[in-house]
Amino acid sequence: MPIGRVTQVVDCRESMGMGKGGGLAQRGTISECRHPDVIVVGMSPGRRHVTKPVCDITSALRREGVEFSVSTLVLNAGSGVPPDAPKIAGSVLGAYFGLTEREIEQIEEHKVAILHHGNVRSHVVQKIRFILEHVDVKAVVVSQCPIDYEDLAKEGVKTALVMPPPESVRTKGSVETIVSGVTRGQTPSREKMAEVIAAVTRLMKE
């Protein structure tokens, strides 16, 4: 157990912070750590998309002194729904959710991804499905709205508890844990933060 101060080197950020508190990263920004173990992926910031829980989760994981390194990625095109989402998932005004080749590479460098994508259930499900179609990683989903493993499996997402039929599987990666009730723009409760930390710690030990 370390005694005294522990130094962590974090490369942050590509552009000026914004939003509530003035310290939230702009879109297209990644704060990188020395050894990529866990990455926290957030939607693009905006009036309705407040990425604050991403910063809080990253800080909590580092503060707990867990035995791995944590990065944060704010997506460049993290608003709306993917262009291949069904119409029932909702319409978007001028923006589609997407990933760049660089973002895919950045996420795949890590062993575990924490995905935070808002409060509209259909949007959250489609964004997670799209990310895990392109990235082979174990995921912890953090959302404000309640979603369950069946919601994801119906869209072809592999999960720890419910699997889609073999012919319907669409993802490389899988959802291992879901933590709902984390309000965007607010600091997560200690209970919710503990759930996230416990899930990440378990996955890193596996």
C-alpha positions as CSV (number, residue, x, y, z in Angstrom):
1,M,0.0,0.0,0.0
2,P,1.5,3.4,-1.0
3,I,2.3,5.9,1.7
4,G,2.3,9.6,1.0
5,R,1.6,11.2,-2.4
6,V,1.2,9.2,-5.6
7,T,1.9,10.9,-8.9
8,Q,-0.2,10.2,-12.0
9,V,0.7,11.6,-15.4
10,V,-2.4,12.6,-17.4
11,D,-2.3,14.2,-20.9
12,C,-5.3,16.4,-21.0
13,R,-6.7,18.0,-23.2
14,E,-6.8,18.9,-26.9
15,S,-9.0,21.9,-26.5
16,M,-10.4,24.3,-23.8
17,G,-12.8,23.0,-21.3
18,M,-16.5,24.2,-21.3
19,G,-19.8,23.7,-19.7
20,K,-21.0,23.5,-16.1
21,G,-18.1,24.5,-13.9
22,G,-16.0,25.5,-16.8
23,G,-13.8,22.4,-16.6
24,L,-15.6,19.9,-19.0
25,A,-13.6,18.7,-22.0
26,Q,-14.7,19.8,-25.5
27,R,-15.7,17.2,-28.1
28,G,-12.9,15.3,-29.8
29,T,-10.8,15.3,-26.6
30,I,-9.0,12.5,-24.8
31,S,-7.2,12.6,-21.5
32,E,-4.7,9.8,-21.8
33,C,-2.9,7.9,-19.0
34,R,0.5,6.2,-19.2
35,H,-0.8,2.6,-19.2
36,P,-4.2,2.2,-20.9
37,D,-6.5,0.0,-18.8
38,V,-9.9,1.7,-18.4
39,I,-11.4,4.3,-20.6
40,V,-14.5,6.4,-19.8
41,V,-16.4,7.4,-23.0
42,G,-18.7,10.3,-22.9
43,M,-21.1,11.9,-25.4
44,S,-20.3,15.3,-27.0
45,P,-21.0,18.2,-24.6
46,G,-23.9,20.6,-25.3
47,R,-26.9,22.3,-23.7
48,R,-28.6,18.9,-23.1
49,H,-25.6,16.7,-23.1
50,V,-23.6,17.6,-19.9
51,T,-20.7,15.2,-19.6
52,K,-20.0,15.9,-15.9
53,P,-20.5,12.3,-14.6
54,V,-17.6,11.3,-16.9
55,C,-15.2,13.6,-15.2
56,D,-16.5,12.5,-11.7
57,I,-16.2,8.8,-12.5
58,T,-12.7,9.3,-13.9
59,S,-11.6,11.2,-10.8
60,A,-13.2,8.8,-8.4
61,L,-11.4,5.8,-10.0
62,R,-8.0,7.6,-9.8
63,R,-8.7,8.8,-6.3
64,E,-9.5,5.3,-5.0
65,G,-6.0,4.3,-5.9
66,V,-7.2,1.2,-7.9
67,E,-4.4,-0.7,-9.5
68,F,-4.9,0.5,-13.1
69,S,-4.8,3.6,-15.2
70,V,-7.9,5.5,-16.4
71,S,-8.4,7.6,-19.6
72,T,-11.3,9.8,-20.6
73,L,-12.6,10.2,-24.2
74,V,-15.3,12.8,-25.2
75,L,-16.6,11.8,-28.6
76,N,-16.4,14.2,-31.6
77,A,-19.8,13.0,-32.9
78,G,-21.5,11.8,-29.7
79,S,-25.0,13.3,-30.2
80,G,-28.1,11.9,-31.8
81,V,-28.4,8.3,-32.8
82,P,-26.3,6.2,-35.3
83,P,-27.4,6.5,-39.0
84,D,-28.4,2.8,-39.1
85,A,-30.7,3.1,-36.0
86,P,-34.4,2.2,-36.6
87,K,-36.8,5.1,-36.9
88,I,-38.5,4.1,-33.7
89,A,-35.3,5.1,-31.9
90,G,-36.1,8.7,-32.6
91,S,-35.1,11.4,-35.1
92,V,-32.1,13.8,-34.9
93,L,-31.7,17.3,-36.0
94,G,-28.6,17.8,-38.1
95,A,-26.4,15.3,-36.3
96,Y,-25.8,11.5,-36.2
97,F,-23.8,9.6,-33.7
98,G,-20.6,8.1,-35.0
99,L,-17.0,7.1,-34.3
100,T,-13.8,8.1,-36.1
101,E,-11.1,5.5,-36.9
102,R,-8.9,7.2,-34.3
103,E,-11.6,7.0,-31.6
104,I,-12.0,3.2,-32.3
105,E,-8.3,2.8,-32.0
106,Q,-8.2,4.8,-28.7
107,I,-11.0,2.7,-27.2
108,E,-9.6,-0.6,-28.3
109,E,-6.3,0.1,-26.6
110,H,-8.1,-0.4,-23.2
111,K,-9.3,-3.5,-21.5
112,V,-12.6,-2.0,-20.0
113,A,-14.8,0.8,-21.3
114,I,-17.2,2.8,-19.2
115,L,-19.9,4.1,-21.6
116,H,-22.0,7.1,-20.6
117,H,-24.6,8.2,-23.2
118,G,-27.5,10.2,-21.7
119,N,-31.1,9.8,-20.7
120,V,-33.1,8.6,-23.8
121,R,-33.4,4.8,-23.6
122,S,-33.6,4.1,-27.3
123,H,-30.6,6.5,-28.0
124,V,-28.5,4.9,-25.2
125,V,-29.2,1.4,-26.5
126,Q,-28.4,2.3,-30.1
127,K,-25.2,4.1,-29.2
128,I,-23.9,1.2,-27.1
129,R,-24.8,-1.2,-29.9
130,F,-22.9,1.0,-32.5
131,I,-19.8,1.3,-30.3
132,L,-19.6,-2.4,-29.5
133,E,-20.1,-3.3,-33.2
134,H,-16.8,-1.5,-33.9
135,V,-14.8,-2.1,-30.7
136,D,-14.0,-5.5,-29.0
137,V,-14.0,-4.5,-25.3
138,K,-15.8,-5.3,-22.0
139,A,-18.2,-2.5,-21.2
140,V,-19.8,-1.0,-18.1
141,V,-22.8,1.1,-19.1
142,V,-23.7,4.1,-17.0
143,S,-27.0,5.9,-17.8
144,Q,-29.6,8.1,-16.3
145,C,-32.6,6.2,-17.6
146,P,-33.2,2.6,-16.5
147,I,-32.2,0.0,-19.1
148,D,-31.7,-3.7,-18.8
149,Y,-29.8,-6.5,-20.5
150,E,-32.8,-7.6,-22.5
151,D,-33.1,-4.1,-24.1
152,L,-29.5,-4.5,-25.3
153,A,-29.9,-8.2,-26.3
154,K,-32.9,-7.3,-28.5
155,E,-30.6,-5.1,-30.6
156,G,-28.0,-7.8,-31.0
157,V,-25.7,-6.7,-28.2
158,K,-23.8,-9.4,-26.3
159,T,-24.3,-9.0,-22.5
160,A,-23.2,-10.9,-19.4
161,L,-26.7,-12.0,-18.4
162,V,-28.7,-12.2,-21.7
163,M,-27.4,-13.2,-25.1
164,P,-29.1,-12.6,-28.4
165,P,-29.7,-15.6,-30.6
166,P,-26.4,-16.5,-32.4
167,E,-27.7,-15.3,-35.8
168,S,-28.7,-12.0,-34.3
169,V,-25.4,-11.1,-32.6
170,R,-24.1,-7.8,-34.0
171,T,-21.3,-6.8,-31.6
172,K,-17.7,-7.7,-31.0
173,G,-17.7,-6.3,-27.5
174,S,-20.0,-7.1,-24.6
175,V,-21.9,-5.3,-21.8
176,E,-20.8,-6.7,-18.5
177,T,-22.6,-4.4,-16.0
178,I,-25.3,-1.7,-16.2
179,V,-25.4,1.1,-13.6
180,S,-28.5,3.3,-14.1
181,G,-29.8,6.3,-12.2
182,V,-26.7,8.4,-12.8
183,T,-28.0,11.9,-13.6
184,R,-26.2,13.8,-16.3
185,G,-24.9,17.1,-15.2
186,Q,-24.8,16.0,-11.5
187,T,-22.2,14.4,-9.4
188,P,-23.1,10.7,-9.0
189,S,-24.1,9.5,-5.5
190,R,-21.5,7.6,-3.5
191,E,-23.6,4.4,-3.9
192,K,-23.6,4.7,-7.7
193,M,-19.9,5.5,-7.8
194,A,-19.2,2.5,-5.6
195,E,-21.2,0.3,-8.1
196,V,-19.1,1.6,-11.0
197,I,-15.8,1.1,-9.1
198,A,-16.8,-2.4,-8.0
199,A,-17.7,-3.4,-11.6
200,V,-14.5,-2.1,-13.0
201,T,-12.4,-3.7,-10.3
202,R,-14.1,-7.1,-10.9
203,L,-13.5,-6.9,-14.7
204,M,-9.9,-6.0,-14.4
205,K,-9.3,-9.0,-12.1
206,E,-10.9,-11.5,-14.5
